[in-house]
């Protein structure tokens, strides 16, 4: 019986998707217990053909693809909720690699904690061409969203929620809290995000606890094109814009802007402990986030 659906939204990343799928078919979890559902989100490359060839090479695994013609990762994720066969939904993105015990860690956690509705795992950033010297752990957050909260299962720290590329929740929770807001989330090359933050915020307001599962390890592959100044500027602006949209939707825009002002004070203090290049990029990050949050 299928107990877990691993869902991967994808858009025009056929090569990266196959790399992710190679880690999927390396899982130690019994293939009879899980399926892998790829949601092809309006791709115009050869994603469908390359996926079909990969699935044919691995007939022992339940690999299937469905199409979501409406562009946007939130639309793709909501299609995944509707199409998945299992009650436990686990999510990764198409630019990642998961450790071989990834699915087993989530199965074991939810078996041991039947009252739990949602969880997220460890995220390790990988830089194939090296981690840039300007990148501090603070400027790394919007780029890679690394997470490591220790070796033990625990509730997520206050103010943190799982990344969209390593999260799990029960289908019932997706239905109860309304799935993903289609006004948020990336569409093509647009970098608006925050759909998973919005979903988990609704869960937290509903009294749920979100759990950290350290054994569910995902590696986020960061290519050099995501380390340019132009990409960083656009990404940070859209982080702020996404925060603005979410805050307005939850009627807390004033509070979000006040918190951003406090973050400026913290950033200026942090600059004293960083190398000059790291300090400069931290200030760039804060500036572009503020632009998105404050500007019309």
C-alpha positions in Angstrom: 0.0 0.0 0.0 1.3 3.4 -0.9 1.7 5.5 2.2 3.8 8.4 1.0 3.6 10.6 -2.1 6.9 12.4 -3.0 5.8 15.4 -5.1 8.2 17.4 -7.4 6.9 20.4 -9.2 9.0 21.2 -12.3 9.3 23.9 -15.0 11.8 23.7 -17.9 14.5 22.0 -15.8 14.7 18.6 -17.5 18.4 18.1 -16.7 18.1 19.1 -13.1 15.0 17.0 -12.7 16.8 13.9 -13.8 19.5 14.6 -11.2 16.9 14.9 -8.5 15.2 11.7 -9.7 18.5 9.7 -9.5 18.5 10.5 -5.8 14.9 9.5 -5.5 15.4 6.0 -7.0 18.3 5.6 -4.5 16.0 5.7 -1.5 16.3 2.9 1.1 12.5 3.0 1.8 10.6 0.1 0.4 9.3 1.2 -3.1 6.0 -0.5 -2.3 5.4 2.2 0.3 5.8 5.3 -1.8 5.3 6.9 -5.2 7.0 9.8 -6.9 4.7 12.3 -8.6 6.3 14.9 -10.9 4.0 17.8 -11.7 5.0 19.2 -15.1 4.1 22.9 -14.8 3.7 24.3 -18.3 7.2 23.2 -19.4 8.2 23.9 -23.0 11.5 21.9 -23.0 11.9 18.1 -23.3 10.9 17.5 -19.7 8.1 15.1 -20.6 10.2 13.0 -22.9 13.2 12.7 -20.7 11.0 11.8 -17.7 9.3 9.1 -19.6 12.7 7.6 -20.6 13.9 7.7 -17.0 10.7 6.1 -15.7 11.0 3.3 -18.3 14.6 2.6 -17.1 13.3 2.2 -13.5 10.1 0.1 -13.7 10.5 -1.1 -10.2 9.6 2.4 -8.9 6.2 4.1 -9.0 7.2 7.2 -11.0 4.5 9.2 -12.8 4.0 12.6 -14.2 0.9 14.8 -14.4 0.5 18.1 -16.1 -0.5 21.5 -14.6 -1.0 23.9 -17.5 -1.5 27.0 -15.3 1.9 28.5 -14.7 3.1 28.9 -11.1 4.6 26.7 -8.5 1.5 27.2 -6.2 -0.8 25.8 -9.0 1.6 22.9 -9.4 1.7 22.1 -5.7 -2.1 22.3 -5.4 -2.3 19.9 -8.4 0.1 17.6 -6.5 -2.2 17.6 -3.5 -5.2 16.6 -5.7 -3.3 13.9 -7.7 -1.3 12.2 -4.9 -2.5 8.8 -3.9 -1.1 8.7 -0.3 -2.2 10.5 2.9 1.4 11.7 3.6 2.7 14.3 1.2 6.4 15.0 1.0 7.8 17.7 -1.3 11.1 18.5 -2.9 12.1 20.8 -5.8 13.7 19.9 -9.1 17.1 21.4 -8.3 17.9 19.3 -5.3 19.3 15.9 -4.2 18.1 13.9 -1.3 20.0 11.5 1.0 19.1 7.9 0.7 17.3 7.8 4.0 15.1 10.9 3.2 11.8 9.1 2.8 12.4 6.6 5.5 13.0 9.5 8.0 9.6 11.0 7.2 7.8 7.6 7.3 9.4 6.8 10.7 8.6 10.2 12.1 5.0 10.3 11.2 4.6 6.6 12.3 6.0 7.6 15.7 4.0 10.8 15.9 0.5 10.2 14.7 -0.7 13.5 16.1 1.8 15.5 14.0 0.5 17.3 10.9 3.6 18.8 9.4 7.3 18.6 9.4 10.5 19.8 7.6 14.0 18.5 7.3 17.6 19.6 7.1 18.7 21.7 4.1 22.4 21.7 3.0 23.5 24.2 0.4 25.9 23.0 -2.2 27.9 25.2 -4.6 29.3 23.3 -7.5 31.7 26.1 -8.4 32.5 27.1 -4.8 30.8 29.3 -2.2 31.5 33.0 -3.0 33.6 34.9 -0.5 31.0 37.7 -0.2 28.4 35.3 1.2 27.9 35.3 4.9 25.4 33.0 6.5 22.9 35.9 6.6 23.1 36.7 2.8 22.9 32.9 2.2 19.4 32.7 3.6 17.4 34.1 0.6 19.6 32.2 -1.9 19.7 28.7 -0.4 17.6 28.7 2.8 19.9 26.3 4.7 18.5 24.6 7.8 20.2 22.7 10.6 18.6 22.8 14.0 20.6 19.9 15.5 20.5 16.1 15.6 17.2 15.6 17.5 13.6 15.8 16.4 12.1 19.0 17.8 9.6 21.7 17.0 10.8 24.3 14.5 12.4 27.3 16.1 10.1 30.3 16.5 10.2 32.4 13.3 11.3 29.5 11.1 9.2 27.2 8.9 10.2 24.4 6.5 11.6 25.3 3.1 9.3 24.5 0.2 12.0 22.1 -1.1 11.9 19.9 2.0 8.5 19.8 3.7 5.9 17.2 4.6 2.4 17.3 5.8 -0.7 15.1 5.9 -3.3 15.5 3.1 -5.9 16.4 5.7 -3.9 19.4 6.8 -3.6 20.6 3.2 -7.4 20.4 2.9 -8.1 22.0 6.2 -5.7 25.0 5.7 -6.6 25.6 2.1 -3.4 24.6 0.2 -1.1 27.1 -1.4 -2.2 30.6 -2.3 -1.8 31.0 -6.0 -1.1 34.7 -5.7 2.2 33.8 -4.2 5.0 31.5 -5.4 7.2 31.6 -8.5 5.9 31.8 -12.0 8.5 31.2 -14.7 11.4 33.5 -14.2 9.5 35.7 -11.7 11.0 35.3 -8.2 7.9 36.0 -6.0 7.8 33.4 -3.3 6.4 32.9 0.2 3.7 30.4 -0.6 5.0 27.8 1.8 5.5 30.5 4.5 1.9 31.5 4.1 0.6 28.0 4.3 2.6 27.2 7.4 1.6 30.5 9.0 -2.0 29.4 8.6 -1.2 26.1 10.2 0.6 27.8 13.2 -2.4 30.1 13.7 -4.6 27.0 13.7 -2.6 25.6 16.7 -0.4 23.1 14.8 3.2 22.3 15.7 5.6 22.0 12.9 8.4 19.5 13.5 12.0 19.4 12.5 13.2 15.9 11.3 17.0 15.9 11.0 17.2 12.6 9.2 15.3 14.0 6.2 18.4 15.6 4.5 18.1 17.6 1.3 21.0 19.1 -0.7 20.1 22.4 -2.5 22.3 22.8 -5.5 23.1 26.5 -6.2 24.5 27.1 -9.7 26.7 30.1 -10.5 23.8 31.9 -12.3 22.1 32.3 -8.9 25.1 34.0 -7.4 25.2 37.1 -9.7 24.5 40.5 -8.3 21.5 41.0 -10.6 19.9 37.7 -9.5 20.6 38.6 -5.8 19.0 42.0 -6.3 15.9 40.6 -7.9 15.6 37.8 -5.4 15.9 40.0 -2.4 13.4 42.5 -3.8 10.9 39.7 -4.3 11.5 38.4 -0.8 10.4 41.8 0.5 7.5 41.9 -2.0 6.3 38.5 -0.9 6.5 39.5 2.7 4.4 42.5 1.8 1.8 40.4 0.1 1.6 37.9 3.0 1.5 40.6 5.6 -1.2 42.5 3.8 -3.3 39.3 3.5 -2.9 38.6 7.2 -3.5 42.3 8.2 -0.1 42.8 9.8 1.7 45.0 7.2 2.5 47.7 9.8 4.1 45.1 12.1 6.1 43.6 9.3 7.5 47.0 8.4 8.4 47.8 12.0 10.2 44.5 12.2 12.1 45.3 9.1 13.4 48.5 10.7 14.6 46.5 13.7 16.4 44.1 11.3 18.3 47.1 9.9 19.6 47.8 13.3 20.7 44.2 13.7 22.3 44.1 10.2 24.4 47.2 11.0 25.7 45.6 14.2 26.4 42.3 12.3 28.5 44.2 9.8 31.0 44.9 12.5 31.8 41.2 12.7 32.0 40.5 9.0 34.6 40.9 6.3 34.0 44.1 4.2 32.6 42.2 1.2 30.2 40.2 3.4 29.1 43.3 5.2 28.4 45.1 1.8 26.3 42.2 0.5 24.4 42.0 3.8 23.5 45.6 3.4 22.5 45.1 -0.2 20.2 42.2 0.9 18.5 44.4 3.5 18.1 47.3 1.1 16.5 45.3 -1.6 14.2 43.4 0.8 13.1 46.8 2.3 12.4 48.1 -1.2 10.0 45.2 -1.8 8.4 45.6 1.5 8.0 49.4 1.6 7.7 50.5 -2.0 4.4 50.5 -4.0 
